[in-house]
Amino acid sequence: MSKIGVLFWRHVFESGNAKRLDKQKQDLSDLHILRDIPYLPDGEQGHLLDIYALPNLPDGAPVLVNIHGGGLFASYKEVNANFNYEWARRGYRVVSLSYRRIPETTLWHQIDDVMAALRFCAAHAGEYRLNLERCVLTGDSAGALLCLFALGVNNSRKLQQAFHIESPDIPFRAAGLVSIMLDTQRRDLMRAISDVVTDAQDKGKPYEKYLLDPPLLLDEADFPPLFLVTSAEDLIRKDTLKLDRLLSAHGYPHTLLDFPKGAERKLVHVFSVCYPMYPESREVFTKMDTFFKGAL
């Protein structure tokens, strides 16, 4: 039943996002966009990335890598297009990547996909004018969880060995995590994913415990400054608050932006990604941008 449940929620998520994006079409003539660059040459839709930038952006401009959300089971990079256009207009060269989805794959393979995309960026930095010495990482919901895994594996030799994944050694200066889905063993609306984030091949592997309990990553790696965003109407707000507590306990520098209930509109889960035109979303962009610039 878990796989059937996941596919049901995929339909719900993707139908809603398609309607939202259709209403949010915008003029992109001010941006230079490279779409559907394969970071692995296998024809897989989950192995593509886009790069957005202002046409005359200098080579030394900062790079922002974005990992989309979707509960690990829904959508590809296009779902975050409007969020990424905003960052490009703020002077970042934006890399937006896709990854394969559960239940057709597992969380380990998704982490492997993300790291393969980052290694591609490192190997082709000159070709795509990616200044990885001034690089930040962003993600929302499940994408924020994948950011946490990417930062951990990138920065820890122990985790690289446990996951058997090569690091791109990108010196991420900071990361922005919007409404993180921190836990993979869930008892809420997303409980359908709990049985499909791993499979029999993961049993007993040294990385399995991290897939089942991601906060363990905080014990194994150094993390850059993190900017956390949530809201009172975020259906998984507790995950961000949990990460906030854990980061404080570990002494990791971070900032929490926690919005109260919206007075004029609902500030729902990942509202700044889905509705970047909201005044509250503009506040997220401005404060996160200031946070990033301070780390860069």
SULCORLIN-V51143 format. One record per residue. N is the residue number from 1. RES is the residue in one letter. PHI is phi in whole degrees, -180 to 180 (none if undefined). OMEGA is omega in whole degrees, 0 to 359 (999 if undefined). Layout:
# SULCORLIN-V51143
n: {N N}
res: {RES RES}
phi: {PHI PHI}
omega: {OMEGA OMEGA}
This chain:
# SULCORLIN-V51143
n: {1 2 3 4 5 6 7 8 9 10 11 12 13 14 15 16 17 18 19 20 21 22 23 24 25 26 27 28 29 30 31 32 33 34 35 36 37 38 39 40 41 42 43 44 45 46 47 48 49 50 51 52 53 54 55 56 57 58 59 60 61 62 63 64 65 66 67 68 69 70 71 72 73 74 75 76 77 78 79 80 81 82 83 84 85 86 87 88 89 90 91 92 93 94 95 96 97 98 99 100 101 102 103 104 105 106 107 108 109 110 111 112 113 114 115 116 117 118 119 120 121 122 123 124 125 126 127 128 129 130 131 132 133 134 135 136 137 138 139 140 141 142 143 144 145 146 147 148 149 150 151 152 153 154 155 156 157 158 159 160 161 162 163 164 165 166 167 168 169 170 171 172 173 174 175 176 177 178 179 180 181 182 183 184 185 186 187 188 189 190 191 192 193 194 195 196 197 198 199 200 201 202 203 204 205 206 207 208 209 210 211 212 213 214 215 216 217 218 219 220 221 222 223 224 225 226 227 228 229 230 231 232 233 234 235 236 237 238 239 240 241 242 243 244 245 246 247 248 249 250 251 252 253 254 255 256 257 258 259 260 261 262 263 264 265 266 267 268 269 270 271 272 273 274 275 276 277 278 279 280 281 282 283 284 285 286 287 288 289 290 291 292 293 294 295 296}
res: {M S K I G V L F W R H V F E S G N A K R L D K Q K Q D L S D L H I L R D I P Y L P D G E Q G H L L D I Y A L P N L P D G A P V L V N I H G G G L F A S Y K E V N A N F N Y E W A R R G Y R V V S L S Y R R I P E T T L W H Q I D D V M A A L R F C A A H A G E Y R L N L E R C V L T G D S A G A L L C L F A L G V N N S R K L Q Q A F H I E S P D I P F R A A G L V S I M L D T Q R R D L M R A I S D V V T D A Q D K G K P Y E K Y L L D P P L L L D E A D F P P L F L V T S A E D L I R K D T L K L D R L L S A H G Y P H T L L D F P K G A E R K L V H V F S V C Y P M Y P E S R E V F T K M D T F F K G A L}
phi: {none -62 -64 -64 -62 -63 -67 -63 -68 -60 -61 -62 -61 -71 -65 -64 -67 -62 -66 -62 -66 -64 -82 -108 -61 -142 -76 -111 -67 -87 -119 -100 -125 -110 -108 57 -80 -76 -89 -133 -88 -124 74 -79 -60 -77 -115 -122 -140 -117 -130 -117 -163 -66 -56 -105 -66 -68 -61 -84 -63 -67 -110 -121 -99 -119 -117 -71 -95 134 68 77 -120 -131 74 -128 -54 -60 -64 -104 -56 -66 -60 -74 -59 -62 -66 -62 -69 -91 98 -99 -90 -100 -109 -114 -119 -102 -151 -69 -121 -80 -91 -68 -138 -128 -61 -57 -67 -66 -63 -61 -61 -59 -68 -65 -63 -68 -65 -60 -60 -65 -73 -118 -59 -66 -61 -106 58 -99 -85 -77 -77 -128 -127 -125 -123 -135 -167 -128 55 -64 -65 -67 -62 -64 -60 -62 -64 -62 -65 -63 -67 -60 -104 -130 -63 -62 -70 -60 -69 -65 -85 57 -130 -78 -84 -81 56 -86 -81 -57 -87 -167 -147 -115 -115 -99 51 -59 -92 -78 -102 -102 -103 -106 -121 -113 -56 -96 -63 -61 -79 -56 -90 -120 -74 -129 -141 -60 -67 -86 -60 79 -73 -63 -92 -57 -62 -74 -66 -84 -145 -54 -57 -62 -58 -65 -84 -115 -144 -88 -117 -72 -57 -118 -110 -105 -130 -155 -157 -61 -100 -76 -65 -124 -54 -59 -67 -66 -65 -64 -64 -57 -64 -67 -63 -64 -64 -88 78 -84 -67 -163 -130 -113 -112 -120 -82 -73 -57 -65 -80 -112 -157 -76 -97 -77 -49 49 -60 -70 -83 -77 -133 -66 -84 -61 -58 -67 -67 -62 -65 -60 -59 -64 -72 -68 -61 -61 -60 -63 -61 -67 -86 -82}
omega: {183 181 178 178 179 180 175 181 175 179 180 181 187 177 179 180 179 179 180 182 178 179 187 180 185 177 182 183 180 184 171 188 171 186 168 173 180 175 167 189 184 179 181 180 179 181 179 174 176 174 180 177 168 187 184 181 181 182 183 181 179 180 175 177 182 176 185 175 183 176 185 187 187 168 172 188 184 182 181 187 185 175 183 175 180 179 178 180 177 173 176 167 191 173 181 188 172 176 178 189 169 10 179 177 181 182 179 181 177 176 178 177 181 181 175 178 179 176 176 179 180 182 184 183 180 181 184 175 181 178 187 171 177 190 174 184 178 176 179 177 178 176 176 175 178 173 181 177 181 179 180 181 179 190 185 176 179 180 176 179 181 182 183 181 180 179 173 180 174 182 180 184 181 177 176 184 183 175 185 167 190 186 180 176 195 176 183 182 184 183 180 182 192 184 185 175 174 173 185 181 180 186 177 179 183 180 188 183 179 177 182 182 186 178 177 178 184 178 193 187 170 181 177 176 184 177 184 179 171 181 181 181 175 186 175 179 183 179 178 180 176 179 177 179 182 178 177 180 179 179 179 179 180 177 178 173 187 184 172 177 183 180 184 181 178 176 188 176 181 183 182 176 183 185 184 179 179 174 179 176 177 177 177 181 184 182 178 177 177 177 179 182 176 179 182 999}
